[in-house]
Amino acid sequence: MRRPGGWRRSFDARAGALAAAAAIAAAACSRGGGRGGGDDDRAAPAGAAGRAPVSGSRGAEAAGPGTPPAAVKELSVKRLAPGVTVTLDGRLDEPAWQAAARTGPFVNVRTGREDRSQPTQGEAWLLWDDGFLYVGFDVSDRTITGGFPKDARDPHLWERDTVEVMIDPDGDGDNKDYYEIQISPQNLVFDSRFDDYNAPRGGPNGPFGHQEWSAGLTSAVALRGTIDDDSDEDRGYVVEAKIPWGSFARAKAAPPAPGDAWRMNFYAMENNGGTAWSPILGEGNFHRARRFGRVRFAP
């Protein structure tokens, strides 16, 4: 099972006919740009390449006129003690997880603030050892949606519900040789590797990046509700995954050494929009590596 993420479309409405026409033209251009990464008030764009770019004007508005972009978030991730293992069952109740680093609640990707009006809320938990990067997501969602065939390979998960991890191992935020991984409530996976920002891209429907790449991950999902059933109100889902360091062949060092920092971002998505750990602030779509947070691997 594998691969990518979504991006968001944004429209910056302005008063007056000329501004409205400009907004329409900008929207038309963004649709040609591809997937994910919008910064509208509902939900900003997500991960995989080829989705519509996020508008820069919204980011400037969020940061304030003439102010530099906000600093990206940072997180120190604990190393598992020797002999400690993590059982993948979609539950984050083991002692190791209780001691894990947490991102805190995800935020509005445009403003960088918590926004309870967003349809999906989330938080990521992180651990590591010499063999794997361990990632847990706890997502709040009142309507859990799957809808893909059970054997789908690299389905467009960002079009429904999914979580997403973006990883730039070099830690420099230059968008060279970075990775995208998405896992849905159906425990389907989309994963891909990119040479540069959103590149390569095969067209509006993909392929997005090098989809032949596989993260080689193992994952489990636990639902708090009923998938694809709108007759009840769901509470969300939990995703638990371990990703082998050997999958990151373009990394300078994998596993990382204690003290190393990689750039990462985490998203909880629905319908090509969502919330994030480190906000994009209108600087592009969910692939903008310079807006990924810094994850430092503690001893």
C-alpha positions in Angstrom: 0.0 0.0 0.0 1.4 3.5 -0.7 1.6 7.2 -1.6 1.0 11.1 -1.9 -0.9 14.1 -0.6 -3.2 16.9 -1.6 -2.9 20.6 -2.1 -5.3 23.5 -1.7 -6.9 26.0 -3.9 -7.4 29.6 -2.7 -9.4 32.5 -3.8 -8.6 36.0 -2.4 -11.9 37.8 -2.8 -11.6 41.6 -3.1 -14.3 44.3 -3.5 -14.8 45.6 -7.0 -15.1 44.2 -10.4 -11.4 44.4 -11.3 -10.4 42.5 -8.2 -13.0 39.9 -8.8 -11.8 39.4 -12.3 -8.2 39.1 -11.0 -9.3 36.5 -8.5 -11.0 34.4 -11.2 -7.9 34.6 -13.4 -5.7 33.5 -10.5 -8.0 30.6 -9.7 -7.9 29.4 -13.3 -4.1 29.5 -13.2 -4.0 27.6 -9.9 -6.2 24.9 -11.3 -3.7 24.4 -14.1 -0.9 24.1 -11.5 -2.0 20.8 -10.0 -2.8 19.3 -6.7 -3.0 20.5 -3.2 -1.9 23.5 -1.3 -4.6 26.1 -1.1 -4.9 28.5 1.8 -8.6 29.2 1.8 -10.4 29.7 5.2 -11.9 26.3 5.1 -8.8 24.2 4.6 -5.5 24.7 3.0 -4.0 22.4 0.4 -2.2 19.2 1.1 0.6 17.1 -0.2 1.1 15.5 -3.5 2.6 17.3 -6.5 0.5 18.7 -9.2 -2.2 20.2 -7.0 -3.1 23.9 -7.0 -0.6 26.2 -5.4 -1.4 28.1 -2.3 -1.8 31.8 -2.8 1.0 34.0 -1.5 -1.3 36.9 -0.6 -3.0 35.1 2.1 0.3 34.2 3.8 1.4 37.8 3.8 -2.0 38.8 5.3 -1.6 36.2 8.0 2.0 37.3 8.9 1.2 41.0 8.7 2.3 43.5 6.0 6.1 43.7 5.7 6.8 41.1 8.4 9.1 38.2 7.7 7.6 34.7 7.7 7.1 33.1 11.1 9.8 30.7 12.3 9.0 27.1 11.6 8.2 24.8 14.4 10.8 22.5 16.1 10.4 19.2 17.9 13.0 17.0 19.7 12.2 13.3 19.3 13.2 10.7 21.9 15.0 7.5 20.9 13.5 4.3 22.0 15.4 2.6 24.8 17.3 -0.6 23.8 14.9 -3.6 23.9 11.8 -1.5 23.8 9.4 -2.3 21.0 6.2 -0.8 19.6 3.3 -3.0 18.6 1.4 -1.6 15.6 -2.3 -2.0 16.5 -3.7 1.5 15.9 -3.5 2.3 19.6 -1.2 4.9 21.1 -1.5 3.5 24.6 1.9 1.8 25.1 4.4 3.3 27.6 6.7 4.2 24.7 4.0 6.3 23.0 3.1 8.0 26.3 6.7 9.2 26.5 6.8 10.2 22.8 7.3 13.7 21.4 4.1 15.3 20.3 3.5 18.1 17.8 0.5 19.5 19.7 -2.7 20.3 18.0 -2.4 21.0 14.2 -3.2 24.5 13.1 -4.8 26.4 10.2 -2.2 26.2 7.4 -2.8 29.8 6.4 -2.9 31.6 9.8 -0.8 29.3 11.9 -3.4 29.3 14.6 -5.6 26.6 16.1 -8.9 26.7 14.2 -11.7 24.5 15.6 -13.9 25.3 12.5 -11.7 23.0 10.4 -13.4 19.7 9.7 -10.3 17.7 10.6 -8.1 18.2 13.7 -5.1 16.3 14.5 -1.8 15.7 16.4 1.3 13.6 15.5 3.5 11.6 17.9 7.1 10.6 17.1 9.7 8.1 18.2 12.8 6.6 16.6 15.4 3.9 16.9 18.2 2.6 14.6 15.7 0.7 12.4 12.7 2.9 12.1 10.9 6.2 12.3 7.7 5.7 14.3 4.8 8.0 13.6 1.4 8.1 15.3 -1.6 10.3 14.3 -4.7 11.0 16.4 -7.3 12.6 14.1 -10.7 14.1 15.0 -13.2 13.7 12.2 -17.0 13.6 12.3 -17.4 11.8 9.0 -14.7 9.2 8.3 -14.5 8.7 4.5 -12.6 5.9 2.6 -14.3 4.9 -0.6 -11.3 3.4 -2.4 -10.9 -0.3 -3.5 -9.3 -2.3 -0.7 -6.4 -3.3 -3.0 -5.9 0.2 -4.5 -2.3 1.1 -5.2 -1.3 4.7 -4.6 -4.9 6.0 -4.7 -5.5 9.8 -4.5 -6.1 9.7 -0.8 -6.0 13.5 -0.4 -9.3 13.6 -2.2 -11.0 12.1 0.9 -9.6 11.5 4.4 -6.0 10.8 5.1 -3.0 11.8 7.2 0.2 12.9 5.5 3.9 13.0 6.3 6.3 15.1 4.3 10.0 14.4 4.9 13.1 16.4 3.7 16.0 14.4 5.1 18.7 16.9 4.4 17.0 19.4 6.8 17.9 22.4 4.6 14.3 23.0 3.3 15.5 23.3 -0.4 12.9 20.9 -1.7 15.5 18.6 -3.2 15.0 14.9 -2.8 12.1 14.9 -0.4 9.4 12.3 0.3 5.6 12.2 0.7 3.7 9.5 2.6 -0.1 9.3 3.2 -2.1 6.7 5.1 -5.9 6.7 5.0 -8.5 5.4 7.4 -8.7 2.3 5.2 -5.0 1.7 5.9 -4.3 2.4 2.2 -1.0 4.1 1.4 0.3 6.7 -1.1 4.0 7.3 -1.1 6.3 9.0 -3.6 9.7 10.7 -3.9 10.3 14.1 -5.5 13.4 15.5 -7.1 12.3 19.1 -6.6 9.3 21.2 -5.5 6.2 19.2 -6.9 8.5 17.7 -9.5 8.3 15.5 -11.5 4.6 15.6 -12.3 2.9 13.8 -15.1 -0.2 16.0 -15.4 -3.4 16.9 -13.5 -4.0 13.2 -12.7 -0.3 12.3 -12.0 1.8 10.4 -11.6 3.0 12.7 -8.9 6.7 12.4 -8.2 8.4 9.0 -8.5 5.4 6.8 -7.4 7.4 3.7 -8.0 9.2 4.5 -4.7 7.9 2.7 -1.7 8.3 3.7 1.9 8.2 0.0 2.9 6.2 1.0 5.9 4.0 -1.1 8.2 0.9 0.6 9.5 -2.3 0.0 11.5 -5.5 2.1 11.8 -8.2 2.1 14.5 -11.5 3.9 13.8 -13.6 5.8 16.2 -16.8 5.5 14.2 -18.0 3.8 11.0 -16.2 4.5 7.7 -18.4 5.6 4.7 -21.6 5.7 6.8 -23.1 9.1 7.2 -26.0 7.9 9.4 -23.9 8.2 12.5 -21.4 10.8 13.8 -17.8 9.6 13.9 -15.1 10.8 16.3 -12.1 10.2 14.2 -9.3 7.6 13.8 -5.8 6.7 14.9 -2.9 5.8 12.5 0.3 4.1 13.7 3.2 3.5 11.4 6.9 2.6 11.3 9.0 3.6 8.4 12.4 1.9 7.8 15.3 4.3 7.5 16.6 2.2 4.6 13.7 3.6 2.5 15.3 7.0 2.4 18.1 6.3 0.0 18.6 10.0 -0.9 19.3 10.9 2.7 22.9 11.9 3.7 22.6 9.6 6.7 19.9 7.1 7.5 19.3 6.4 10.3 20.2 9.9 11.4 22.8 10.4 14.1 21.7 11.8 17.5 21.5 15.5 17.2 20.7 15.5 13.4 17.7 17.5 12.3 15.4 16.6 9.4 12.6 18.8 8.0 9.1 17.3 8.3 5.5 18.3 8.2 2.4 16.5 9.3 -1.2 17.0 8.0 -4.7 15.7 8.8 -6.6 16.0 5.5 -10.1 15.9 4.1 -11.2 16.7 0.5 -7.9 18.2 -0.5 -7.6 20.4 2.5 -6.6 20.1 6.1 -4.7 21.2 9.1 -0.9 21.1 9.7 1.8 21.0 12.3 3.9 23.7 10.7 1.7 26.2 8.8 2.5 27.1 5.2 1.4 30.7 5.6 0.7 31.2 1.9 4.2 30.4 0.8 3.2 27.6 -1.6 1.4 24.3 -1.3 1.9 21.5 1.3 5.1 20.6 -0.5 6.9 23.8 0.5 9.9 22.3 2.4 11.1 25.6 3.8 7.9 25.6 5.9 8.4 22.1 7.2 9.2 22.0 10.9 12.6 20.8 12.2 12.6 17.4 13.8 15.7 16.8 15.9 16.7 13.3 16.9 17.6 13.2 20.5 19.9 10.5 22.0 
